[in-house]
Amino acid sequence: MGNPTAGMVVIGDEILSGRTRDANMHHLAGRLTAAGIDLAEVRVVPDVQARIVTALNALRESCDHVFTSGGIGPTHDDITADAVAAAFGVGVDVRADARAILAEHYAKTGRDLNAARLRMARIPDGAALIENPVSAAPGFSLGNVHVMAGVPSVFEAMVASVLPTLTGGAPLISRTLRVDEPEGEVAAVLNGVVGDHADLSFGSYPFIAGQVYGTRIVIRGTDEERIGAALAVLAAKFPGAVEE
Amino acid sequence: MGNPTAGMVVIGDEILSGRTRDANMHHLAGRLTAAGIDLAEVRVVPDVQARIVTALNALRESCDHVFTSGGIGPTHDDITADAVAAAFGVGVDVRADARAILAEHYAKTGRDLNAARLRMARIPDGAALIENPVSAAPGFSLGNVHVMAGVPSVFEAMVASVLPTLTGGAPLISRTLRVDEPEGEVAAVLNGVVGDHADLSFGSYPFIAGQVYGTRIVIRGTDEERIGAALAVLAAKFPGAVEE
């Protein structure tokens, strides 16, 4: 497509243990698609510095942007800032501007800026802060890596802060046709249509709903007119199909 | 922990585009934890053979087992069998036993075993089939790689077929204490307790519920008694905390 690419590193034992179902990947994927940035790969890694560094270095090399989720709180298992500093080979320490944001926030809420909370002001050298309108403790961007909190409401607010600062490409548009026929019936027709539309991407997703074995065909691309034409061709071949 | 490790490769443009929220990773994570196998890393990659091969080769090298999800249906975008064959450097072709399973299934359901469906009998050389009690088309295991469908009901059935054949370790047990205090208040106490329990793993997960900024502390390990003792120590330090 020629659009910029992104990678994501989800940091969290709680995802890998099955305790929590990740929500941030799905949110980021949708926002990036709308912004014309292709999410090329996601890696979910545990709270282990060497594993975070490996994933970060692989994706910041292969992608235009990398987003991380998780591990920037006040406790012993929040090691993302240190991991990012290690990946870039820079120092990390409590920084005055981040500390001032926290000090103001806790003064307002009547809480102590204690030693644990001060960990959240540890920012790798050279990073720019990402605003956190929900709970103050900032994320940060270093090079092409954008470091964000794991709590979904905070993650989402940080994505909203960062995305407008990035240059996107053409938004990826998609339209979906639901055919209440099994994928094996749909495939031959679909394979024929795919060949005539090399500029579009076609996905075929079987579903089971009660007794119905059906197929959703998703047409993706950046040219609305071409997508509409392909949808019309497919709809004509599957009477009863409905757009979703 | 000394438990066997697993990696997962989720294959699917539909996840990376944000169209679909992945469910299989969460399911597998829970089942593996119960079986005493540590999920060490998940990679989500697009429907592109080279990208699938890279992820597969990295994880089958670093993990005891690898599970894949998606891309084994009848359409042009179902390329997982070919990617696995390429990763292992073996051939892939329609195989008699897989074909027989499909032939019997479609004879029963009154559908044609057409050319598209026959793609689902393409099995890499040397693989063992994984039973699919939902929609017949089998998955397969090759070496330490277990290849499964993306449709959640089928994926789950295949996990249930494969897991009992693997040797697990001690099941990872976890208990959760909810403290209605912000993570920054909880951190100092928690950091103290963590040091006394090096055989356990402690996770700290902030949450926001209405006006409450709270923290869930998750204690994980394989020794039920030790976990219970640590939970009691923490509960005593946070009056009003409740186990979830």
Interface residues (C-beta under 8 A of the other chain):
Chain A: D13 E14 I15 L16 S17 G18 R19 T20 R21 D22 A23 M25 H26 H27 L28 A29 G30 R31 L32 T33 D38 L39 A40 E41 V42 R43 V44 V45 P46 D47 R51 A55 G73 P74 T75 H76 D77 D78 Y106 R111 D112 N114 A115 A116 R117 R119 M120 V134 S135 G150 V151 S153 L172 S174 T176 P182 E183 G184 E185 V186 A187 A188 L190 N191 V194 S201 F202 G203 S204 Y205 P206 F207 I208 Y213 V218 R220
Chain B: D13 E14 I15 L16 S17 G18 R19 T20 R21 D22 A23 M25 H26 H27 L28 A29 G30 R31 L32 T33 D38 L39 A40 E41 V42 R43 V44 V45 P46 D47 R51 A55 G73 P74 T75 H76 D77 D78 Y106 R111 D112 N114 A115 A116 R117 R119 M120 V134 S135 G150 V151 S153 L172 S174 T176 P182 E183 G184 E185 V186 A187 A188 L190 N191 V194 S201 F202 G203 S204 Y205 P206 F207 I208 Y213 V218 R220
